[in-house]
Amino acid sequence: MEDQCLQGGQCGRQKSNIFPFFASSVVEAAETEVGVAYLQVKEKPESSPWQNKLSFFILCGYTLCPIENNFPPLPRFIPLKPCFYQDFDEIPDQRRTMCKRLYYLWILNSATLAVNLIGCLAWMCGGGGAANFGMAFLWLILFTPCSYVCWFRPIYKAFKTDSSFNFMAFFFVFMAQVVISIIQTVGIPGWGVCGWLATITFFSTNIGSAVVMLIPTIMFTAVAVLSFIALSKVHNFYRGSGGSLGKAQEEWATGAWKNPHVQQAAQQAAMGAAQGAVQQNQYSAAPTYNYDDPM
C-alpha cells in the first residue's frame, strides 16, 4: 500500500492543514521533498539522514497515504466499514496513558453489559421474568456504541487537540454514565440489570441462577467505582492544565471545536508543549558528582 502512495518521489498528498496559504509551486516542492525522504528512509530506515525531515512533514500535516477509519475493526466479509479513526500515538505523551485507561474502561463497561445479558438469561431460566432479558439485550446493543460515541470520542478528541469544549462534553455525558453505573450496581428488578438488590433477593428462589447473576453484579460495582475515579482524575487534570467553562464557551461561539484547521494546530501545539516539558525536565535536572572516587 505504501508503494502505491509514493512512486518516483511523488507524494499522494492530502490537503495540508498547516500550509493552507502556500503557493502551488511551494506545495509541489514540499511534496517532492516528502517523496525523496520516504524513498531514502525506505532504503535505510535506521540510519537515513532524511528520517527527521520525513517526521517533520508528517508532524506538520502531510500524510503519505489517505487516513482511513480503523475502528471498530470489522472482518472483511462484513459489508460495513469502520466509522472512526483511532490511533493513540497521535495523543501527546502526557495524556496518552489516561486516554488508554478510559478506553479500557469502555471495554470493561461493554464486557459487563455482555456478561449481564448472560446473567439475565440465567435469571429468566431460574424463574425470573423474560422482561429482564429483553432489557439486558437493549442495554448491550444501545449503550455499547452510544457510550463510545458520547463520552469516549469527546475525551479522545479533548486529549488530542486540548479542546475545552470536548472536555465539557465528556464531563456532561460521563457524569450521567456514573449515575447509570450506580443504578446498575443497585440492580432494580425489571430494569434488566443483575445488581445487588436483584441478585440477593433471587438467592431464595434459585441459588444456581443467583450465583451466575453475582458475576455481572461484581463487574457493575467495579465499573461504577472506576468510573467515579476516572471522572475525578480527568477533572483534576483539566483544571490543572488551565481549562475552564469560559474556554469551552469561547470555542463554541467561534466554532473552533469543529474547525479541522484549528484542531490540527491545537494538536501540534499540545504535542509541542508536551515535548518541551519533557526536554525541560531533562535539562533542568541538577548534576550529581561523586567526590569519593580517587582521582
C-alpha positions as CSV (number, residue, x, y, z in Angstrom):
1,M,0.0,0.0,0.0
2,E,2.9,2.4,0.8
3,D,4.4,1.8,-2.7
4,Q,1.0,2.8,-4.2
5,C,1.0,6.0,-2.3
6,L,4.5,7.2,-3.4
7,Q,6.1,6.4,-6.7
8,G,9.2,8.1,-8.1
9,G,9.4,10.7,-5.3
10,Q,5.8,11.9,-5.7
11,C,3.6,12.2,-2.7
12,G,0.0,11.1,-2.6
13,R,-1.0,14.4,-0.9
14,Q,-4.0,15.3,1.1
15,K,-4.6,19.0,1.5
16,S,-2.4,20.2,4.3
17,N,-3.9,21.8,7.4
18,I,-0.7,23.6,8.2
19,F,0.2,25.2,4.8
20,P,-3.2,26.4,3.5
21,F,-1.8,29.6,2.0
22,F,1.3,28.2,0.2
23,A,1.5,28.8,-3.5
24,S,1.1,25.7,-5.6
25,S,4.8,25.6,-6.6
26,V,5.9,25.6,-3.0
27,V,3.4,22.8,-2.2
28,E,4.7,20.7,-5.1
29,A,8.3,21.3,-3.9
30,A,7.2,20.1,-0.4
31,E,5.6,17.0,-1.9
32,T,8.9,16.2,-3.8
33,E,10.8,16.6,-0.5
34,V,8.4,14.2,1.3
35,G,8.7,11.7,-1.6
36,V,12.5,11.8,-1.6
37,A,12.6,11.5,2.2
38,Y,10.3,8.5,2.1
39,L,12.4,6.7,-0.5
40,Q,15.6,7.4,1.5
41,V,14.1,6.1,4.7
42,K,12.7,3.1,3.0
43,E,16.2,2.1,1.8
44,K,17.9,2.7,5.1
45,P,15.2,3.1,7.8
46,E,17.6,3.2,10.8
47,S,20.5,5.4,9.6
48,S,18.9,7.6,7.0
49,P,19.5,11.4,7.5
50,W,16.1,12.0,6.0
51,Q,14.3,10.5,8.9
52,N,13.9,13.8,10.8
53,K,12.8,15.6,7.7
54,L,10.2,12.9,7.0
55,S,9.0,13.1,10.6
56,F,8.7,16.9,10.2
57,F,6.4,16.7,7.2
58,I,4.3,14.0,8.9
59,L,4.0,16.1,12.0
60,C,3.0,19.2,10.0
61,G,0.0,17.6,8.5
62,Y,1.3,15.8,5.4
63,T,0.2,12.2,5.2
64,L,1.9,9.8,2.9
65,C,-1.4,7.9,2.4
66,P,-5.0,9.0,3.0
67,I,-6.0,8.2,6.5
68,E,-8.7,5.5,6.6
69,N,-11.0,4.8,9.5
70,N,-9.9,1.8,11.5
71,F,-12.4,1.5,14.4
72,P,-14.3,-0.7,15.1
73,P,-12.1,-3.4,13.4
74,L,-14.6,-5.3,11.3
75,P,-14.0,-8.6,9.4
76,R,-13.6,-8.2,5.6
77,F,-16.7,-10.3,4.9
78,I,-19.0,-7.8,6.6
79,P,-20.2,-5.2,4.1
80,L,-19.6,-2.4,6.5
81,K,-16.6,-0.1,7.0
82,P,-15.1,1.3,10.3
83,C,-16.7,4.6,11.3
84,F,-13.8,6.2,13.3
85,Y,-10.1,6.7,13.1
86,Q,-8.3,5.9,16.4
87,D,-4.5,6.0,17.0
88,F,-3.2,6.6,20.5
89,D,0.1,7.7,19.0
90,E,-1.4,11.0,18.0
91,I,-2.2,11.7,21.6
92,P,0.5,13.7,23.5
93,D,2.6,11.5,25.8
94,Q,1.5,13.2,29.0
95,R,-2.2,12.4,28.1
96,R,-1.8,9.1,26.3
97,T,-1.8,6.8,29.4
98,M,-5.0,8.4,30.8
99,C,-6.7,8.2,27.4
100,K,-5.8,4.5,27.1
101,R,-7.2,3.8,30.6
102,L,-10.5,5.4,29.7
103,Y,-10.6,3.2,26.6
104,Y,-10.0,0.1,28.7
105,L,-12.8,1.4,31.0
106,W,-15.1,1.5,28.0
107,I,-14.1,-2.1,27.1
108,L,-14.8,-3.2,30.6
109,N,-18.2,-1.5,30.6
110,S,-19.1,-3.2,27.3
111,A,-17.9,-6.6,28.6
112,T,-20.0,-6.1,31.7
113,L,-23.1,-5.5,29.6
114,A,-22.4,-8.7,27.7
115,V,-22.0,-10.7,30.9
116,N,-25.1,-9.1,32.2
117,L,-27.0,-10.5,29.3
118,I,-25.9,-14.0,30.3
119,G,-26.8,-13.3,33.9
120,C,-30.3,-12.2,32.9
121,L,-30.6,-15.3,30.8
122,A,-29.8,-17.4,33.9
123,W,-32.3,-15.2,35.8
124,M,-35.0,-16.0,33.3
125,C,-34.2,-19.7,33.2
126,G,-34.3,-19.8,37.0
127,G,-37.8,-18.4,37.2
128,G,-37.4,-14.7,36.6
129,G,-39.3,-12.7,34.1
130,A,-38.4,-12.5,30.4
131,A,-38.6,-8.7,30.5
132,N,-35.2,-8.5,32.3
133,F,-33.5,-10.5,29.5
134,G,-35.1,-8.2,26.8
135,M,-34.0,-5.1,28.7
136,A,-30.4,-6.5,29.1
137,F,-30.3,-7.0,25.3
138,L,-31.3,-3.4,24.8
139,W,-28.6,-2.3,27.3
140,L,-26.0,-4.1,25.3
141,I,-26.9,-3.1,21.8
142,L,-27.6,0.5,22.6
143,F,-25.2,1.5,25.4
144,T,-22.1,-0.1,23.9
145,P,-21.9,2.1,20.8
146,C,-23.5,5.1,22.5
147,S,-21.0,5.2,25.3
148,Y,-18.2,5.1,22.8
149,V,-19.6,7.9,20.7
150,C,-21.0,10.1,23.5
151,W,-18.2,10.0,26.1
152,F,-15.1,8.3,24.8
153,R,-14.8,10.1,21.5
154,P,-15.1,13.5,23.1
155,I,-12.4,12.7,25.6
156,Y,-10.2,11.3,22.9
157,K,-10.6,14.5,20.9
158,A,-10.1,16.6,24.0
159,F,-6.8,14.9,24.8
160,K,-5.7,15.1,21.1
161,T,-6.5,18.8,20.5
162,D,-6.7,20.2,24.0
163,S,-10.3,21.2,23.3
164,S,-12.2,22.6,26.3
165,F,-15.5,22.1,24.5
166,N,-14.8,18.3,24.2
167,F,-13.8,18.2,27.8
168,M,-17.1,19.7,28.8
169,A,-19.0,17.3,26.6
170,F,-17.2,14.4,28.2
171,F,-17.9,15.7,31.7
172,F,-21.6,16.2,30.9
173,V,-22.1,12.7,29.4
174,F,-19.8,10.8,31.7
175,M,-21.5,12.1,34.9
176,A,-24.7,10.5,33.5
177,Q,-22.6,7.4,32.9
178,V,-21.5,7.3,36.5
179,V,-25.1,7.7,37.7
180,I,-26.2,4.9,35.4
181,S,-23.4,2.7,36.6
182,I,-24.6,3.2,40.2
183,I,-28.2,2.3,39.2
184,Q,-26.9,-0.8,37.5
185,T,-24.9,-1.7,40.6
186,V,-28.0,-1.4,42.8
187,G,-30.0,-3.7,40.4
188,I,-33.6,-2.6,40.5
189,P,-35.8,-5.6,39.4
190,G,-37.3,-5.1,36.0
191,W,-34.5,-2.9,34.7
192,G,-32.6,-5.7,33.0
193,V,-29.5,-5.5,35.2
194,C,-28.2,-8.0,37.7
195,G,-27.4,-5.7,40.5
196,W,-27.0,-6.4,44.2
197,L,-30.7,-6.0,45.0
198,A,-31.9,-8.3,42.3
199,T,-29.2,-10.9,43.0
200,I,-29.5,-11.1,46.7
201,T,-33.3,-11.4,46.6
202,F,-33.1,-14.2,44.0
203,F,-30.9,-16.4,46.2
204,S,-34.1,-17.5,47.9
205,T,-35.6,-18.6,44.6
206,N,-32.7,-20.3,42.7
207,I,-29.2,-20.4,44.1
208,G,-27.6,-21.5,40.8
209,S,-29.0,-18.7,38.8
210,A,-28.2,-16.2,41.6
211,V,-24.5,-17.3,41.6
212,V,-24.4,-16.6,37.8
213,M,-26.1,-13.2,38.4
214,L,-23.4,-12.4,41.0
215,I,-20.7,-12.2,38.4
216,P,-22.2,-9.2,36.5
217,T,-23.1,-7.6,39.8
218,I,-19.5,-7.5,40.9
219,M,-18.5,-6.2,37.4
220,F,-21.1,-3.4,37.6
221,T,-19.7,-2.5,41.0
222,A,-16.2,-2.3,39.6
223,V,-17.3,-0.2,36.6
224,A,-19.1,2.3,39.0
225,V,-16.1,2.7,41.2
226,L,-13.6,3.0,38.3
227,S,-15.9,5.5,36.5
228,F,-16.0,7.7,39.6
229,I,-12.2,7.6,39.9
230,A,-11.7,8.3,36.2
231,L,-14.1,11.3,36.3
232,S,-12.2,12.7,39.3
233,K,-8.8,12.3,37.7
234,V,-9.8,13.8,34.3
235,H,-11.4,16.8,36.2
236,N,-8.2,17.3,38.2
237,F,-6.1,17.1,35.0
238,Y,-8.4,19.5,33.2
239,R,-8.4,22.1,36.0
240,G,-4.7,21.7,36.4
241,S,-4.0,22.4,32.8
242,G,-5.9,25.8,33.0
243,G,-9.2,24.7,31.4
244,S,-12.4,26.4,32.3
245,L,-16.0,26.7,31.3
246,G,-15.2,30.1,29.7
247,K,-12.8,28.5,27.3
248,A,-15.4,25.9,26.3
249,Q,-18.0,28.7,25.6
250,E,-15.4,30.6,23.6
251,E,-14.8,27.5,21.4
252,W,-18.5,27.0,20.9
253,A,-19.0,30.7,20.0
254,T,-16.2,30.8,17.5
255,G,-16.8,27.3,16.1
256,A,-13.2,26.3,16.8
257,W,-14.3,22.9,18.2
258,K,-15.4,21.7,14.8
259,N,-12.8,23.5,12.6
260,P,-10.3,21.0,11.3
261,H,-7.5,23.6,10.8
262,V,-7.8,24.9,14.3
263,Q,-7.9,21.3,15.7
264,Q,-4.8,20.4,13.8
265,A,-2.9,23.5,15.0
266,A,-4.1,22.8,18.6
267,Q,-2.9,19.2,18.4
268,Q,0.5,20.3,17.2
269,A,0.7,23.0,19.9
270,A,-0.2,20.4,22.6
271,M,2.4,18.0,21.3
272,G,5.0,20.7,21.2
273,A,4.2,21.8,24.7
274,A,4.5,18.2,25.9
275,Q,7.8,17.7,24.2
276,G,9.1,21.0,25.6
277,A,8.1,20.0,29.1
278,V,9.9,16.7,28.7
279,Q,13.1,18.4,27.4
280,Q,12.9,21.0,30.2
281,N,12.8,18.2,32.8
282,Q,15.7,16.5,31.2
283,Y,17.9,19.6,31.1
284,S,16.8,21.1,34.4
285,A,18.0,18.1,36.5
286,A,20.8,19.1,38.8
287,P,24.1,17.2,38.0
288,T,25.5,15.0,40.7
289,Y,29.2,14.5,41.4
290,N,30.9,11.7,43.2
291,Y,33.8,13.1,45.2
292,D,34.6,9.8,46.9
293,D,36.3,8.2,43.9
294,P,40.0,8.7,43.9
295,M,41.5,10.8,41.1
